[in-house]
Amino acid sequence: MPLPVFRALDHVLVVEVDEIIDIANAEHIRTALVCQLLRARGQEASAVVVDLRDPFLTSAGVDVLEGIRDLADSVTVRLLVVAPHPLTRRVLRLTAADRQREVHPRLTEALRAIR
């Protein structure tokens, strides 16, 4: 099942992840995010925003974000993460994953940071 994607600005794709990223679906979500990063590059989009809507993030989810961050760097697409729930931001902070990517509490703030 593909992840919902929409174009927020002319040069930004937003990918909505509204489920827990765990070991059962990590590869599916990783593949979907890789496709969107490559799509962004092909469409000359400069950024992809991953909107984590679920309040819980497992270690498998952190691993997915780590892997796509590396790909984003290699294809020169800016990667931002929206984590509206405090528990999700806490997991990112405790694993130091928030130091390696831009994490915003709201989509509007992430989009504003891109402009």
C-alpha positions, -999 to +999 in steps of 0.1 A: +000+000+000+016+033-011+021+062+013+000+094+007+022+120-010+014+156-020+033+185-034+033+213-008+053+238-027+067+237-062+098+221-050+087+201-020+071+166-017+053+157+016+050+120+025+025+112+052+033+082+074+002+076+095+012+043+110+037+030+135+070+021+117+079-012+132+097-044+121+066-056+103+063-027+079+098-010+080+109-024+046+077-013+029+080+022+043+117+024+035+110+014-001+081+039-004+103+067+010+132+058-013+108+060-042+097+094-032+133+107-027+142+094-062+109+109-075+118+143-059+152+142-076+137+133-110+112+161-107+138+186-095+122+189-061+147+202-036+131+187-005+111+158+009+092+161+042+084+129+061+053+136+082+052+111+111+016+113+122+016+083+147+026+092+182+049+062+185+083+055+168+101+022+172+138+015+167+129+001+132+114+036+124+146+053+135+166+029+113+144+037+083+149+075+089+187+069+092+188+050+059+168+075+039+188+103+053+219+088+037+201+084+004+188+120+006+224+133+011+236+112-019+209+125-043+211+161-028+175+162-017+169+180+016+151+157+041+129+171+069+109+152+095+077+164+110+070+148+144+039+164+159+037+141+189+061+148+219+068+110+223+080+108+187+103+138+192+115+123+224+125+090+207+143+110+180+161+130+207+170+100+229+185+082+199+203+114+188+185+110+154+173+146+157+209+158+154+213+143+120+182+156+104+158+185+106+129+177+129+099+200+133+068+197+155+044+209+127+043+207+089+039+244+086+072+250+104+090+225+082+076+242+051+086+276+064+121+263+071+124+253+034+114+287+019 
